[in-house]
């Protein structure tokens, strides 16, 4: 549901009105919803996303995911260094290694 609501934010939107003194029906299509309607769609998408996360929480915590991304980045940099220079990457300085430790 959240994806559907977010998708509506950039699609043409049909506006209609029924009423007036002659009780007539009018409609018009705009290229995008109005800012107020987009705000409502965003709130609906946020509520749907919040509820889905409560039903099925993420498998990993964000900290773990961030550490794995940093680990992959460091491994990629080491492979690049070896490919460019033909030897193992240099070891971290003692000052830098001490700063990295918790």
C-alpha positions in Angstrom: 0.0 0.0 0.0 2.8 2.4 0.8 4.4 1.9 -2.6 1.1 2.5 -4.3 0.5 5.7 -2.5 4.0 7.0 -3.3 3.5 6.1 -6.9 0.3 8.2 -7.1 2.3 11.3 -6.1 3.8 11.8 -9.6 0.9 10.4 -11.7 -2.0 12.5 -13.3 -4.8 13.0 -10.8 -8.5 13.3 -11.4 -10.4 16.0 -9.5 -14.2 16.0 -9.4 -16.9 18.0 -7.8 -20.6 17.3 -7.5 -22.9 20.1 -6.4 -23.6 23.7 -6.8 -27.0 25.3 -7.3 -27.6 23.2 -10.4 -26.3 20.0 -8.8 -23.9 19.4 -11.7 -20.8 17.2 -12.0 -17.5 18.7 -13.0 -14.1 17.0 -13.4 -10.6 17.9 -14.5 -7.3 16.0 -14.6 -4.1 17.6 -13.4 -0.5 16.3 -14.2 0.1 15.8 -10.5 -1.9 16.0 -7.3 -1.9 19.3 -5.4 0.7 19.8 -2.6 -2.0 19.2 0.0 -3.0 15.9 -1.6 0.6 14.8 -1.9 1.0 15.5 1.8 -2.0 13.3 2.5 -0.6 10.5 0.3 2.8 10.8 2.1 1.0 10.5 5.5 -0.9 7.4 4.3 2.3 5.8 2.9 4.1 6.5 6.2 1.3 4.9 8.3 1.3 1.9 6.0 5.0 1.5 6.3 5.0 1.9 10.0 2.3 -0.8 10.4 4.2 -3.2 8.1 7.4 -2.8 10.1 5.5 -3.6 13.3 4.1 -6.8 11.7 7.4 -7.8 10.2 10.5 -6.1 11.7 13.7 -5.8 9.7 16.0 -8.9 10.0 19.1 -6.9 10.9 19.6 -3.8 13.0 20.8 -0.7 11.2 24.1 -0.7 13.1 24.9 -4.2 11.9 24.0 -3.3 8.4 26.2 -0.2 8.5 29.1 -2.2 9.8 28.8 -4.7 7.0 28.7 -1.9 4.4 31.9 -0.3 5.9 33.5 -3.8 5.9 32.6 -4.3 2.3 34.0 -0.9 1.4 37.3 -1.6 3.3 37.6 -5.0 1.5 37.0 -3.4 -1.8 39.6 -0.7 -1.2 42.1 -3.4 -0.1 41.5 -5.3 -3.4 41.9 -2.1 -5.4 45.2 -1.4 -3.6 46.5 -4.9 -4.4 45.4 -4.6 -8.0 47.1 -1.2 -8.5 50.3 -1.8 -6.4 50.8 -5.5 -6.4 51.3 -5.9 -2.7 49.3 -6.0 0.5 47.9 -2.7 1.7 50.0 -0.9 4.4 49.0 -1.5 8.0 47.3 1.3 9.9 49.4 3.7 12.0 49.5 3.1 15.7 47.8 6.4 16.3 45.1 5.6 13.8 44.6 2.0 15.2 44.2 3.4 18.7 41.6 5.9 17.5 39.6 3.1 15.8 39.4 1.0 18.9 36.3 1.6 21.2 
